Amino acid sequence: MALNDNYSGCTVLIYDENGDYHSTTQVAEHDKSRMLLTPERMPDIHEGVEIRLFILSHPMPCEYKGRIVRIGSRREIALFSGMETEHRQAVRHKVDMTAQIEGITKNGVVVQQGTPIDVHILNISLTGLRMQAAPNNLEQDSEFHLRLRIGDNDQIITAQVLNIRQAEDGHEEYGCRIISVD
């Protein structure tokens, strides 16, 4: 997995070595030559502990293992190589995040634009995401623009619905393929 030129300004989700979610923030600095990343808010994880990072970088997300290190008076994250994969195409990262769908297209034709649709993101991976929403908001093969608001950063993800299933609480769960991250 190749490093992007610069992850500064990208949204990063941080997990501990057990895969438990800790925080979501922005990348304040990225030193590609030294493989160091500085988040705006450092998670409450001790130095030396291995962590997992999921970075919503343009044009596609990426993931890394890392370790919190102290360099001088600063705490930073030393990046390792890309993550190992499960038997699935990509590791699923649990999230508990709200977002809004701002536009829906079907076969290239805009079918909804205007009032955003609130959704709840359940998990995200390099290739897709699973989210939950009120029933009958999306159809199979619909493409949509999802806006995540993280701190002062808006992240736009373009995705396509691959499958829909009824959740126990009356909502629908949508399995989606990520097309791009802006």
Summary of the structure (lengths in Angstrom):
residues: 182
radius of gyration: 17.0
end to end distance: 19.5
largest distance: 54.1
contacts: 544
relative contact order: 0.16
helix: 0%
strand: 63%
